[in-house]
Amino acid sequence: MATAATQTPSVQAQVSPEEWRIRVDLAAAYRLVALYGWDDLIFTHLSARVPGPEHHFLINPYQLMFEEITASSLVKIDTNGRPVGATPYMVNAAGFVIHSAIHMGREDAAAVLHLHTPYGQAVSAMDEGLLPHTQTAMIAGSDIAYHDYEGIATELEERERLVADLGQRHVMLLRNHGTLTVGESVAQAFLRMYFLERACEAQVHMLSAGRGALLNPPQGTPEKVRGQSSGPGMQMLADMLAWPALLRKLDRIDPGFRD
């Protein structure tokens, strides 16, 4: 239930229908991250670009928990990290650095999700990174990049290296830090994050049984999975199948994200 500290007047009448749709999707992603237990108090960030030449994007109010975030409370900021329009909320500088880098560096990066889950952090700290021993790992790993840890991401100079390391990939392990995914929609970024987080969780459990018992996939299957899980098929699975189902789930149990 909203309180005086979290209640935000609706901005639906003040934005375009397209921006409102993106706000609803991004707020839903925040609620789903909380629902799946992937949140980290008020830390980590999910963002989405607002259509238009300005490269404005939406990000979480720093002081709200993820289960409190609504479409109206999301903060619209410019590429310098300044709020666009009046807002009672503040923005995390580290979130700005990471997300502005990718939104500015990749025209297709309409949504960027970044998490600090225990499983994601564990795999990000493993020298070999994500291992291709499960189907979800082969799906996520077919499109994965790595970025070395440089400390808490508050320095603008890191943006160039972050974008260079990501290249044209859509999944990234931030070494000693966490997970990150990119998509042409919130739906696509979220589904990629789901596969990545599930793969990391499986890897931690798998390695707890000992490396000597690992079964390597047959030769050529990771490459086969790469072809099966990329391109239009992944986009359709996210935008037309998985995401509408997730929104229906939220509407049943936590519909406040639409406010």
Secondary structure as the mmCIF struct_conf table of DSSP 4:
data_model
#
loop_
_struct_conf.conf_type_id
_struct_conf.id
_struct_conf.beg_label_comp_id
_struct_conf.beg_label_asym_id
_struct_conf.beg_label_seq_id
_struct_conf.end_label_comp_id
_struct_conf.end_label_asym_id
_struct_conf.end_label_seq_id
TURN_TY1_P TURN_TY1_P1 ALA A 4 THR A 6
HELX_RH_3T_P HELX_RH_3T_P1 GLN A 12 GLN A 14
BEND BEND1 VAL A 15 VAL A 15
HELX_RH_AL_P HELX_RH_AL_P1 PRO A 17 LEU A 35
TURN_TY1_P TURN_TY1_P2 TYR A 36 GLY A 37
STRN STRN1 ASP A 40 ASP A 40
TURN_TY1_P TURN_TY1_P3 LEU A 41 ILE A 42
STRN STRN2 PHE A 43 PHE A 43
BEND BEND2 THR A 44 THR A 44
STRN STRN3 HIS A 45 ARG A 49
HELX_LH_PP_P HELX_LH_PP_P1 VAL A 50 VAL A 50
BEND BEND3 PRO A 51 GLY A 52
TURN_TY1_P TURN_TY1_P4 PRO A 53 GLU A 54
STRN STRN4 PHE A 57 ILE A 59
TURN_TY1_P TURN_TY1_P5 TYR A 62 GLN A 63
BEND BEND4 LEU A 64 LEU A 64
HELX_RH_3T_P HELX_RH_3T_P2 PHE A 66 GLU A 68
TURN_TY1_P TURN_TY1_P6 ALA A 71 SER A 73
HELX_LH_PP_P HELX_LH_PP_P2 LEU A 74 LEU A 74
STRN STRN5 VAL A 75 ILE A 77
TURN_TY1_P TURN_TY1_P7 THR A 79 ASN A 80
BEND BEND5 GLY A 81 GLY A 81
STRN STRN6 PRO A 83 PRO A 83
BEND BEND6 VAL A 84 GLY A 85
BEND BEND7 PRO A 88 PRO A 88
HELX_RH_AL_P HELX_RH_AL_P2 ALA A 93 GLY A 105
TURN_TY1_P TURN_TY1_P8 GLU A 107 ASP A 108
BEND BEND8 ALA A 110 ALA A 110
STRN STRN7 ALA A 111 LEU A 115
HELX_RH_AL_P HELX_RH_AL_P3 PRO A 118 SER A 124
TURN_TY1_P TURN_TY1_P9 ALA A 125 ALA A 125
BEND BEND9 MET A 126 MET A 126
TURN_TY1_P TURN_TY1_P10 ASP A 127 GLU A 128
BEND BEND10 LEU A 130 LEU A 130
BEND BEND11 PRO A 132 PRO A 132
BEND BEND12 THR A 134 THR A 134
HELX_RH_AL_P HELX_RH_AL_P4 GLN A 135 GLY A 141
TURN_TY1_P TURN_TY1_P11 SER A 142 ASP A 143
STRN STRN8 ILE A 144 HIS A 147
BEND BEND13 GLY A 151 ALA A 153
TURN_TY1_P TURN_TY1_P12 LEU A 156 GLU A 157
HELX_RH_AL_P HELX_RH_AL_P5 GLU A 158 LEU A 166
TURN_TY1_P TURN_TY1_P13 GLY A 167 GLN A 168
BEND BEND14 HIS A 170 HIS A 170
STRN STRN9 VAL A 171 LEU A 174
TURN_TY1_P TURN_TY1_P14 ARG A 175 HIS A 177
STRN STRN10 GLY A 178 GLY A 183
BEND BEND15 GLU A 184 SER A 185
HELX_RH_AL_P HELX_RH_AL_P6 VAL A 186 SER A 208
TURN_TY1_P TURN_TY1_P15 ALA A 209 ALA A 209
HELX_RH_3T_P HELX_RH_3T_P3 ARG A 211 ALA A 213
HELX_LH_PP_P HELX_LH_PP_P3 ASN A 216 PRO A 218
TURN_TY1_P TURN_TY1_P16 GLN A 219 GLY A 220
HELX_RH_AL_P HELX_RH_AL_P7 THR A 221 GLN A 228
TURN_TY1_P TURN_TY1_P17 SER A 229 SER A 229
BEND BEND16 SER A 230 SER A 230
TURN_TY1_P TURN_TY1_P18 GLY A 231 GLY A 231
HELX_RH_AL_P HELX_RH_AL_P8 PRO A 232 MET A 236
HELX_RH_PI_P HELX_RH_PI_P1 LEU A 237 ALA A 242
HELX_RH_AL_P HELX_RH_AL_P9 TRP A 243 ILE A 253
HELX_RH_3T_P HELX_RH_3T_P4 PRO A 255 ARG A 258
#
